[in-house]
């Protein structure tokens, strides 16, 4: 009887946790759907919106670079800032403010004005800032909630939901923009798009508020910011990590030189409608999703270093192939090629970081430092791209070169510099000693965003123990 009574008591104790856990996990999946509109919009329509506001070529560099830099600074400050508030309150507050910022973009589309582009850049900075304030604490929250044995399955299902919903919103957004633009009312399309995104984010914030947080208070550690800087300093002393970080950040910086101007070329030079613009992006994004699994298996067989070398040789050719034809179907083909390249590069560099960091060191520290360096160099690259684009026409006149568009000068500069980064890194790359990850550990990633030009953005979640096969 005593054993039976003890078992019953234990069952009663487990039931409340099982109840809130099931409800919280369900709401997390619902939140993924609600926030998917944001995922589909931020990286794919912002450049098109800036063009519709009349952004100059130099301003397009600021549109890409400044929000990324501000977002990186926000992420570095996130742990220190959030330690003064309950975690769930902090996340929900930032999500709600992010929704307000997107709603303001919708109002800006309707009102426009003389300084509309700079106001949009400010709103994009706030958008990225709130996003990066949330990310580290959302990861920690999900790590505390989702049982280790279910993390792979749970986040795989959550990612599939986000992919499907985001692509649906992306296509619908392009259709709405195409329809309103046919009546010379593109501003209305952007207003409706941003209003829908804001509504989704408000629903997302409400669902986050309804979720349970088993560790609501983030411990306040005196001198935390100084400790973080010290950890960064120690990480930077690692030669392999330093060369890897400079390679990834350098490649992203050279990509940022040309990234804003593919949208300019398609919408302004080729006069694509918004639906064609979206379809060209979808060709890249779908290819990235489809080939991620292939690259994962390939890297398991031959190592992440080989995948990095292959894809870092492919990426410099991506701007170059745009010079050969302006046919819509040709552009769909090269966008698919872009997707193949970026999916392998993104996955291999993410896994490579896990493999090269010293054993038992703080993975978060290494990931944050690499992300901050990348954001800083993306800022520099985007501004340089704006300068090159602004003087491209004068350069063609002076040099006598015959190119179909001055923007091709930007593409050529980006091609050469991407190739130089790859040539610098390849002889310095090393094959790290692979950890027993396939048997004992599982590095769980989720797709935080996706872009046709600069690839899928993977966000690491946790390193979880995997149960042995019984």
C-alpha positions as CSV (number, residue, x, y, z in Angstrom):
1,X,0.0,0.0,0.0
2,X,2.8,2.3,0.9
3,X,4.4,1.8,-2.5
4,X,1.1,2.4,-4.3
5,X,0.5,5.5,-2.3
6,X,3.9,6.8,-3.1
7,X,3.4,6.1,-6.8
8,X,0.1,7.9,-6.8
9,X,1.6,10.9,-5.0
10,X,4.5,11.0,-7.6
11,X,1.9,10.9,-10.4
12,X,0.0,13.8,-8.9
13,X,3.3,15.8,-8.7
14,X,4.1,15.1,-12.3
15,X,0.7,15.9,-13.7
16,X,0.9,19.7,-13.1
17,X,4.2,19.9,-14.9
18,X,3.0,17.7,-17.8
19,X,-0.1,20.0,-18.1
20,X,1.7,23.3,-18.4
21,X,4.5,21.7,-20.5
22,X,2.1,20.4,-23.1
23,X,0.2,23.8,-23.2
24,X,3.4,25.8,-23.4
25,X,4.8,23.7,-26.2
26,X,1.6,23.9,-28.1
27,X,1.6,27.7,-27.8
28,X,5.2,27.8,-28.9
29,X,4.2,26.1,-32.1
30,X,1.3,28.6,-32.5
31,X,3.8,31.4,-31.9
32,X,6.0,30.1,-34.7
33,X,3.0,30.5,-37.1
34,X,2.1,34.0,-35.8
35,X,5.7,35.3,-36.1
36,X,6.3,33.7,-39.5
37,X,5.1,36.8,-41.3
38,X,7.9,38.7,-39.7
39,X,10.4,36.1,-40.8
40,X,9.2,36.3,-44.4
41,X,9.2,40.1,-44.6
42,X,12.2,41.5,-42.8
43,X,15.0,40.1,-45.0
44,X,13.1,40.0,-48.3
45,X,10.9,43.1,-48.6
46,X,12.9,45.7,-46.8
47,X,15.1,46.5,-49.8
48,X,12.1,46.6,-52.1
49,X,10.4,49.0,-49.7
50,X,13.4,51.3,-49.5
51,X,13.4,51.4,-53.3
52,X,9.7,52.3,-53.4
53,X,10.5,55.2,-51.0
54,X,13.1,56.5,-53.4
55,X,16.3,55.4,-51.7
56,X,19.5,56.5,-53.5
57,X,22.2,54.0,-54.2
58,X,24.3,55.2,-51.2
59,X,21.2,55.0,-49.0
60,X,20.7,51.3,-50.0
61,X,24.0,50.6,-48.3
62,X,22.8,52.2,-45.1
63,X,19.5,50.2,-45.3
64,X,21.5,46.9,-45.2
65,X,24.4,47.8,-42.9
66,X,23.2,50.0,-40.1
67,X,20.3,47.7,-38.8
68,X,22.7,44.8,-38.8
69,X,25.3,46.7,-36.7
70,X,22.7,48.0,-34.3
71,X,21.3,44.5,-33.9
72,X,24.8,43.1,-33.0
73,X,25.3,45.7,-30.4
74,X,21.9,45.0,-29.0
75,X,22.7,41.3,-28.7
76,X,25.9,42.0,-26.8
77,X,24.0,44.2,-24.3
78,X,21.1,41.8,-24.1
79,X,22.2,39.6,-21.2
80,X,23.2,42.6,-19.1
81,X,20.0,44.5,-19.8
82,X,17.6,41.6,-19.4
83,X,19.1,40.6,-16.0
84,X,17.1,43.6,-14.5
85,X,13.7,42.2,-15.5
86,X,11.8,38.9,-15.5
87,X,12.7,37.0,-18.6
88,X,9.2,36.5,-20.0
89,X,8.2,40.1,-19.4
90,X,11.4,41.3,-21.1
91,X,10.8,39.1,-24.2
92,X,7.1,40.0,-24.5
93,X,7.9,43.7,-24.1
94,X,10.5,43.7,-26.8
95,X,8.2,41.6,-29.1
96,X,5.4,44.1,-28.7
97,X,7.7,47.1,-29.4
98,X,9.0,45.3,-32.5
99,X,5.4,45.0,-33.7
100,X,4.8,48.7,-33.0
101,X,7.9,49.5,-35.1
102,X,6.6,47.4,-38.0
103,X,3.2,49.1,-37.8
104,X,5.0,52.4,-38.0
105,X,6.6,51.2,-41.3
106,X,3.1,50.6,-42.6
107,X,2.2,54.2,-41.7
108,X,5.4,55.4,-43.3
109,X,4.4,53.7,-46.5
110,X,1.2,55.6,-46.6
111,X,2.5,59.0,-45.5
112,X,6.0,58.9,-47.1
113,X,7.6,62.4,-46.9
114,X,10.9,64.0,-47.5
115,X,12.9,62.0,-45.0
116,X,11.0,58.7,-45.4
117,X,14.1,56.7,-46.3
118,X,16.0,57.8,-43.2
119,X,13.0,57.2,-41.0
120,X,12.7,53.7,-42.4
121,X,16.4,53.0,-41.7
122,X,15.7,54.1,-38.1
123,X,12.7,51.8,-37.8
124,X,14.7,48.9,-39.3
125,X,17.4,49.6,-36.7
126,X,14.8,49.3,-33.9
127,X,13.4,46.2,-35.5
128,X,16.8,44.4,-35.6
129,X,17.6,45.8,-32.1
130,X,14.5,44.3,-30.5
131,X,15.0,41.0,-32.5
132,X,18.5,40.6,-31.1
133,X,17.6,41.6,-27.6
134,X,15.1,38.7,-27.6
135,X,17.2,36.0,-29.3
136,X,19.6,34.9,-26.4
137,X,16.8,34.8,-23.9
138,X,14.3,33.0,-26.2
139,X,17.0,30.3,-26.7
140,X,17.6,29.9,-23.0
141,X,13.8,29.8,-22.3
142,X,13.2,27.1,-24.9
143,X,16.2,25.2,-23.6
144,X,14.6,25.2,-20.1
145,X,11.2,24.2,-21.4
146,X,11.8,21.5,-24.1
147,X,12.9,18.2,-22.7
148,X,16.3,17.2,-24.0
149,X,15.0,14.0,-25.6
150,X,12.4,15.9,-27.6
151,X,14.5,18.9,-28.7
152,X,15.4,17.6,-32.2
153,X,11.9,16.6,-33.0
154,X,10.2,19.6,-31.5
155,X,12.4,22.2,-33.3
156,X,12.4,20.3,-36.6
157,X,8.5,20.5,-36.5
158,X,8.6,24.1,-35.4
159,X,11.0,25.0,-38.2
160,X,8.8,23.2,-40.8
161,X,5.8,25.2,-39.6
162,X,7.8,28.5,-39.9
163,X,9.1,27.6,-43.4
164,X,5.7,26.8,-44.8
165,X,4.0,29.8,-43.2
166,X,6.8,32.2,-44.1
167,X,6.9,31.1,-47.8
168,X,3.1,31.4,-47.9
169,X,3.2,35.0,-46.5
170,X,6.1,35.8,-48.9
171,X,4.1,34.7,-51.9
172,X,0.9,36.4,-50.8
173,X,2.9,39.6,-50.0
174,X,4.3,39.6,-53.5
175,X,0.9,39.0,-55.0
176,X,-0.7,41.9,-53.0
177,X,2.2,44.2,-53.9
178,X,1.9,43.3,-57.6
179,X,-1.8,43.9,-57.6
180,X,-1.6,47.3,-55.8
181,X,1.3,48.3,-58.0
182,X,-0.7,47.7,-61.1
183,X,-3.0,50.5,-59.9
184,X,0.1,52.7,-59.1
185,X,-0.6,52.2,-55.4
186,X,2.4,50.2,-54.2
187,X,2.3,52.2,-51.0
188,X,-1.0,50.5,-50.2
189,X,0.5,47.1,-50.7
190,X,3.3,47.8,-48.3
191,X,1.0,49.3,-45.8
192,X,-1.2,46.2,-45.8
193,X,1.9,43.9,-45.7
194,X,3.4,45.6,-42.7
195,X,0.0,45.8,-41.0
196,X,-0.3,42.0,-41.3
197,X,3.2,41.5,-40.0
198,X,2.5,43.7,-37.0
199,X,-0.7,41.9,-36.3
200,X,1.2,38.6,-36.4
201,X,3.8,39.9,-34.1
202,X,1.2,41.2,-31.6
203,X,-0.4,37.7,-31.6
204,X,3.1,36.3,-31.1
205,X,3.7,38.5,-28.1
206,X,0.4,37.5,-26.6
207,X,1.2,33.8,-27.0
208,X,4.6,34.3,-25.5
209,X,2.9,36.0,-22.5
210,X,0.6,32.9,-22.1
211,X,3.6,30.5,-22.1
212,X,5.1,29.2,-18.8
213,X,8.6,30.1,-17.8
214,X,10.1,27.7,-15.2
215,X,13.0,30.1,-14.6
216,X,11.4,33.5,-14.7
217,X,14.2,35.6,-13.2
218,X,17.6,35.9,-14.9
219,X,20.2,36.1,-12.1
220,X,21.9,39.4,-11.8
221,X,25.7,38.9,-11.9
222,X,27.8,41.9,-10.9
223,X,30.4,42.7,-13.6
224,X,28.7,40.5,-16.1
225,X,29.4,42.8,-19.0
226,X,33.1,43.0,-18.1
227,X,33.2,39.2,-17.7
228,X,31.7,38.8,-21.2
229,X,34.3,41.1,-22.7
230,X,37.0,39.0,-21.0
231,X,35.5,35.8,-22.5
232,X,35.6,37.4,-25.9
233,X,39.3,38.3,-25.4
234,X,40.2,34.8,-24.4
235,X,38.2,33.3,-27.4
236,X,40.0,35.7,-29.8
237,X,43.4,34.3,-28.8
238,X,42.5,31.0,-30.4
239,X,44.2,31.1,-33.8
240,X,41.8,28.6,-35.5
241,X,38.7,30.4,-34.2
242,X,40.2,33.8,-35.2
243,X,40.9,32.8,-38.8
244,X,37.5,31.2,-39.1
245,X,35.7,34.3,-37.7
246,X,37.6,36.6,-40.1
247,X,36.8,34.3,-43.0
248,X,33.0,34.2,-42.2
249,X,32.8,37.8,-41.4
250,X,34.9,38.8,-44.4
251,X,32.8,36.8,-46.8
252,X,29.6,38.3,-45.4
253,X,31.1,41.7,-45.7
254,X,32.0,41.2,-49.4
255,X,28.5,39.8,-49.9
256,X,27.0,42.9,-48.3
257,X,28.8,45.1,-50.9
258,X,26.4,43.8,-53.6
259,X,23.5,42.4,-51.6
260,X,21.2,45.6,-51.6
261,X,21.7,46.1,-55.3
262,X,20.2,42.8,-56.6
263,X,16.8,44.2,-55.7
264,X,17.7,47.5,-57.3
265,X,18.8,45.7,-60.5
266,X,15.6,43.6,-60.7
267,X,13.1,46.3,-59.9
268,X,14.7,49.4,-61.4
269,X,16.8,48.1,-64.3
270,X,15.0,45.0,-65.4
271,X,11.6,46.4,-64.3
272,X,10.5,43.2,-62.7
273,X,7.0,43.4,-61.1
274,X,6.8,42.4,-57.5
275,X,5.6,38.9,-58.2
276,X,8.6,38.2,-60.5
277,X,10.8,39.7,-57.8
278,X,9.3,37.3,-55.2
279,X,9.4,34.3,-57.5
280,X,13.1,34.9,-58.1
281,X,13.7,35.0,-54.4
282,X,11.6,31.9,-53.8
283,X,13.8,30.0,-56.3
284,X,16.8,30.6,-54.0
285,X,14.9,30.1,-50.7
286,X,13.3,26.8,-51.7
287,X,16.6,25.4,-53.0
288,X,18.2,26.3,-49.7
289,X,15.6,24.4,-47.7
290,X,15.7,21.4,-50.0
291,X,19.5,21.1,-50.1
292,X,20.2,21.7,-46.3
293,X,19.7,18.0,-45.7
294,X,22.0,17.0,-48.5
295,X,24.8,19.2,-47.3
296,X,24.2,17.9,-43.7
297,X,24.8,14.3,-44.9
298,X,27.7,15.3,-47.1
299,X,29.5,17.1,-44.2
300,X,28.9,14.1,-42.0
301,X,30.7,11.9,-44.6
302,X,33.5,14.3,-45.7
303,X,33.7,17.0,-43.0
304,X,32.6,20.6,-42.7
305,X,35.9,21.9,-43.9
306,X,35.4,20.4,-47.4
307,X,31.9,21.8,-47.6
308,X,33.2,25.2,-46.6
309,X,35.9,25.1,-49.3
310,X,33.5,24.0,-52.0
311,X,30.8,26.6,-51.2
312,X,33.4,29.4,-50.6
313,X,34.5,28.7,-54.2
314,X,30.9,28.9,-55.5
315,X,29.9,32.0,-53.7
316,X,32.3,34.4,-55.5
317,X,30.7,33.4,-58.8
318,X,27.1,34.3,-57.7
319,X,27.3,38.0,-58.7
320,X,29.2,37.3,-61.8
321,X,26.6,35.1,-63.4
322,X,24.1,37.9,-63.3
323,X,26.1,39.7,-66.1
324,X,25.3,37.1,-68.8
325,X,21.6,37.4,-69.3
326,X,18.5,39.3,-68.1
327,X,16.1,36.6,-69.0
328,X,13.7,35.9,-66.2
329,X,14.0,32.1,-66.4
330,X,17.8,32.4,-66.4
331,X,17.6,34.4,-63.2
332,X,15.4,31.8,-61.6
333,X,18.2,29.2,-62.5
334,X,21.0,31.3,-61.0
335,X,18.9,32.0,-57.9
336,X,18.5,28.2,-57.5
337,X,22.3,27.9,-57.9
338,X,22.6,30.6,-55.2
339,X,20.4,28.5,-52.9
340,X,22.6,25.5,-53.3
341,X,25.7,27.5,-52.5
342,X,24.3,29.3,-49.4
343,X,22.7,26.3,-47.8
344,X,26.0,24.4,-47.7
345,X,28.0,27.5,-46.6
346,X,25.6,28.4,-43.8
347,X,25.3,24.8,-42.4
348,X,29.0,24.0,-42.6
349,X,30.2,27.2,-41.0
350,X,27.7,26.8,-38.2
351,X,28.8,23.2,-37.5
352,X,32.5,24.1,-38.0
353,X,32.2,26.7,-35.2
354,X,30.9,24.0,-32.8
355,X,33.8,21.6,-33.8
356,X,36.6,24.1,-33.4
357,X,35.7,25.7,-30.1
358,X,37.7,24.3,-27.1
359,X,36.0,21.5,-25.4
360,X,33.6,22.5,-22.5
361,X,33.9,26.2,-23.4
362,X,31.0,28.5,-23.6
363,X,29.6,28.0,-27.1
364,X,27.4,31.1,-26.7
365,X,30.4,33.3,-26.2
366,X,32.1,32.1,-29.4
367,X,28.8,32.4,-31.4
368,X,28.1,35.9,-30.1
369,X,31.7,37.1,-30.9
370,X,31.6,35.7,-34.4
371,X,28.1,37.2,-35.0
372,X,29.2,40.6,-33.7
373,X,32.3,40.7,-35.9
374,X,30.2,39.7,-38.9
375,X,27.7,42.4,-38.3
376,X,30.4,45.0,-38.0
377,X,32.0,44.0,-41.2
378,X,28.6,43.7,-43.0
379,X,28.1,47.4,-42.0
380,X,31.4,48.4,-43.5
381,X,30.8,46.3,-46.7
382,X,27.3,47.7,-47.2
383,X,28.5,51.3,-47.0
384,X,31.4,50.5,-49.4
385,X,28.9,49.0,-51.8
386,X,26.8,52.2,-51.6
387,X,29.9,54.3,-52.4
388,X,30.9,52.0,-55.4
389,X,27.3,52.0,-56.7
390,X,27.1,55.8,-56.5
391,X,30.3,56.3,-58.6
392,X,29.8,53.3,-60.9
393,X,28.3,55.3,-63.8
394,X,31.2,57.8,-63.7
395,X,33.7,55.0,-63.6
396,X,32.2,53.4,-66.8
397,X,32.3,56.7,-68.6
398,X,36.0,57.3,-67.5
399,X,37.1,53.7,-68.3
400,X,35.2,53.2,-71.5
401,X,33.9,49.8,-70.3
402,X,30.7,48.6,-72.0
403,X,28.4,47.1,-69.4
404,X,24.7,46.8,-69.6
405,X,24.2,48.4,-66.2
406,X,26.4,50.5,-63.8
407,X,25.3,48.1,-61.0
408,X,27.4,45.4,-62.7
409,X,30.5,47.3,-61.4
410,X,29.3,46.5,-57.9
411,X,28.8,42.9,-58.8
412,X,32.3,42.6,-60.2
413,X,33.9,44.3,-57.2
414,X,32.0,41.9,-54.9
415,X,33.0,38.9,-57.0
416,X,36.7,39.8,-56.8
417,X,36.7,40.5,-53.1
418,X,34.7,37.3,-52.3
419,X,37.3,35.3,-54.2
420,X,40.2,37.0,-52.3
421,X,38.6,36.1,-49.0
422,X,38.2,32.4,-50.1
423,X,41.8,32.3,-51.4
424,X,43.0,33.7,-48.1
425,X,41.1,31.1,-45.9
426,X,41.5,27.9,-47.9
427,X,45.2,27.3,-47.2
428,X,44.7,28.3,-43.6
429,X,41.7,26.1,-42.9
430,X,42.1,23.0,-40.8
431,X,40.0,19.9,-40.3
432,X,39.1,20.0,-36.6
433,X,38.9,16.9,-34.5
434,X,35.3,15.9,-34.7
435,X,33.6,15.5,-31.4
436,X,31.4,12.3,-30.8
437,X,28.4,14.4,-31.8
438,X,26.7,11.8,-34.0
439,X,26.5,9.3,-31.1
440,X,26.2,11.4,-28.0
441,X,25.4,15.0,-28.9
442,X,23.0,16.8,-31.1
443,X,23.5,20.5,-32.0
444,X,20.0,21.9,-32.5
445,X,19.6,24.8,-34.9
446,X,16.5,26.7,-36.1
447,X,16.0,28.8,-39.1
448,X,15.7,32.4,-37.9
449,X,15.4,34.0,-41.3
450,X,16.0,33.4,-44.9
451,X,17.2,35.6,-47.8
452,X,17.6,34.9,-51.5
453,X,20.9,36.8,-51.7
454,X,22.8,36.1,-48.4
455,X,21.3,32.8,-47.4
456,X,19.5,31.1,-44.6
457,X,20.2,32.6,-41.1
458,X,20.6,29.7,-38.7
459,X,20.3,30.4,-35.0
460,X,21.8,27.8,-32.6
461,X,19.6,26.7,-29.8
462,X,21.4,24.2,-27.5
463,X,23.6,21.2,-27.4
464,X,21.4,18.4,-26.2
465,X,22.2,14.9,-25.2
466,X,20.7,12.2,-27.3
467,X,19.4,9.0,-25.8
468,X,21.2,5.9,-26.7
469,X,19.3,3.3,-28.8
470,X,17.8,0.8,-26.5
